[in-house]
């Protein structure tokens, strides 16, 4: 019998449940309670053996993201080999949307070379099995409406947008602090007033 490793942990936006195969992260849900997260994992693994996970990288990476510290979600290896090519293409395009930015369903459809399939793209996002890591919350309607989100609806989408803005702000603050640190490589790019070349 195939074996999957699972973990459930609390974050400031809710309970996250993750499921790992030997090939990578296979499933990630965001629920209001630990019971709901575990129920979703069980439904995903009917007929398979579930074992509590001791793997920490996925957990720590997700926790750092939710805490607004950093975004290393792209570094997580995912296992979606059993899914259709259309869905895989749509989810890969979704993973390429930059942190803190949004794209429309029509944009994703164009990105994968299927410009008339924006409705199917909506279904692909709704069926996303790896929430957050495949950031379908960054995909919105062409009219600017947020659209749905299986991780908790538009309210949770807004929360994720806010924490991504927090991560970007932290990155900017860190960059500024590095620029002003004595001896830092970036610090040497800043000139004092007496070093600025005078105009002739």
C-alpha positions in Angstrom: 0.0 0.0 0.0 1.3 3.5 -0.9 2.2 5.7 2.0 1.8 9.4 2.3 3.2 11.7 5.0 0.9 14.3 6.5 1.2 17.3 8.8 -1.3 19.8 10.3 -0.3 23.0 11.9 -1.9 26.3 12.9 -1.1 29.7 11.3 -2.5 33.2 11.7 -4.8 32.6 8.7 -6.1 29.2 9.8 -5.1 25.5 9.9 -2.9 24.2 7.2 -2.8 20.5 6.2 -0.1 19.2 4.0 0.4 15.8 2.3 3.8 14.6 1.0 4.6 11.7 -1.3 8.2 10.5 -2.0 8.2 12.9 -5.0 7.1 16.1 -3.2 4.2 18.0 -1.9 1.0 16.6 -3.2 -1.7 18.4 -1.3 -2.1 21.5 0.8 -5.3 22.9 2.3 -6.3 25.9 4.4 -9.2 25.3 6.8 -10.7 26.9 9.9 -10.1 23.9 12.2 -7.6 21.1 12.5 -10.4 18.6 12.2 -11.5 20.1 8.8 -7.9 20.0 7.6 -7.4 16.4 8.6 -10.8 15.4 7.0 -9.7 17.0 3.7 -6.4 15.0 3.9 -8.3 11.8 4.5 -10.6 12.4 1.6 -7.7 13.0 -0.6 -6.0 9.7 0.4 -8.8 7.1 0.4 -7.2 3.7 0.2 -3.7 4.9 1.1 -1.7 4.7 4.3 -1.3 7.9 6.2 1.7 8.5 8.4 2.5 11.6 10.5 5.3 13.5 8.9 8.7 14.5 10.4 9.6 16.6 7.4 10.1 20.2 8.3 11.1 22.2 5.2 7.6 22.5 3.7 6.1 23.4 7.1 8.8 26.0 7.9 8.6 27.5 4.5 4.8 27.9 4.7 5.0 29.2 8.3 7.5 31.9 7.2 5.3 32.9 4.3 2.2 33.2 6.5 4.1 35.1 9.1 5.0 37.7 6.5 8.7 36.9 6.8 9.7 35.6 3.4 8.4 33.9 0.3 10.3 30.8 -0.7 7.3 28.8 -1.9 8.8 28.3 -5.4 11.5 26.2 -3.8 9.0 23.6 -2.6 9.0 20.5 -4.9 5.5 19.5 -5.8 4.1 16.1 -7.1 1.3 16.5 -9.6 2.2 13.8 -12.0 -1.3 12.3 -12.1 -3.0 15.5 -13.2 -4.0 16.6 -16.7 -1.7 18.6 -18.9 -4.1 21.5 -19.1 -4.3 21.7 -15.3 -0.6 21.3 -14.9 0.1 24.1 -17.5 -2.5 26.4 -15.7 -1.0 25.8 -12.3 2.6 26.3 -13.6 1.6 29.7 -15.1 0.0 30.5 -11.7 3.2 29.7 -9.9 5.0 32.2 -12.1 2.8 35.2 -11.0 5.1 37.4 -8.9 4.6 37.8 -5.2 2.0 40.5 -4.4 0.7 40.8 -7.9 -2.4 39.5 -9.6 -3.4 38.2 -13.0 -6.7 37.5 -14.6 -8.1 34.1 -15.6 -7.9 35.4 -19.2 -4.2 36.1 -18.7 -3.5 32.6 -17.5 -5.4 31.2 -20.5 -3.3 33.3 -22.9 -0.1 32.4 -21.1 -0.7 28.7 -21.7 -1.7 29.2 -25.3 -5.4 28.6 -24.8 -6.9 32.1 -25.0 -10.5 30.9 -25.2 -10.3 28.7 -22.1 -10.6 31.3 -19.3 -13.7 29.5 -17.9 -11.7 26.3 -17.8 -8.9 28.2 -16.1 -11.4 29.1 -13.4 -12.2 25.5 -12.8 -8.5 24.6 -12.7 -7.9 27.2 -10.0 -10.9 25.9 -8.1 -9.5 22.4 -8.3 -6.0 23.5 -7.2 -4.8 20.7 -4.8 -1.9 22.7 -3.4 -3.2 26.0 -2.0 -0.8 28.8 -1.3 2.2 27.0 -2.9 0.3 27.1 -6.2 -0.9 30.7 -5.5 -4.3 30.6 -7.2 -5.3 33.4 -4.9 -3.3 35.7 -7.2 -5.7 34.9 -10.1 -8.7 37.3 -10.2 -11.5 38.2 -12.6 -10.8 40.5 -15.6 -13.1 43.2 -14.1 -11.0 43.3 -10.9 -13.3 41.2 -8.8 -11.6 38.7 -6.5 -13.5 35.7 -7.6 -13.8 32.6 -5.4 -11.2 30.9 -3.3 -11.4 27.3 -1.9 -9.2 28.3 1.0 -11.9 30.4 2.5 -13.4 32.8 0.0 -12.5 36.4 -0.9 -11.8 37.4 2.7 -8.9 34.9 2.9 -7.7 36.1 -0.5 -7.5 39.6 0.9 -5.6 38.4 3.9 -3.1 36.7 1.7 -2.7 39.8 -0.4 -2.0 41.8 2.8 0.7 39.4 4.0 2.3 39.4 0.6 2.5 43.2 0.8 4.1 42.7 4.3 6.7 40.4 2.8 7.5 42.9 0.1 7.8 45.7 2.6 10.1 43.6 4.8 12.3 42.9 1.7 12.5 46.6 1.0 13.4 47.4 4.6 16.0 44.7 4.7 17.5 46.0 1.5 17.7 49.6 2.8 19.3 48.4 6.1 21.9 46.4 4.0 22.7 49.5 1.9 23.5 51.5 5.1 25.5 48.8 6.9 29.2 49.8 7.1 31.3 47.5 4.9 28.3 45.9 3.1 28.7 45.4 -0.6 25.7 47.5 -1.3 26.8 50.2 1.1 29.7 51.0 -1.1 27.3 52.2 -3.8 26.1 55.1 -1.6 28.2 58.2 -1.9 28.5 60.9 0.8 27.8 64.5 -0.3 31.5 65.3 -0.8 31.9 62.3 -3.0 29.2 63.2 -5.5 30.7 64.3 -8.7 30.2 68.0 -9.2 28.5 69.1 -12.4 30.7 71.1 -14.8 
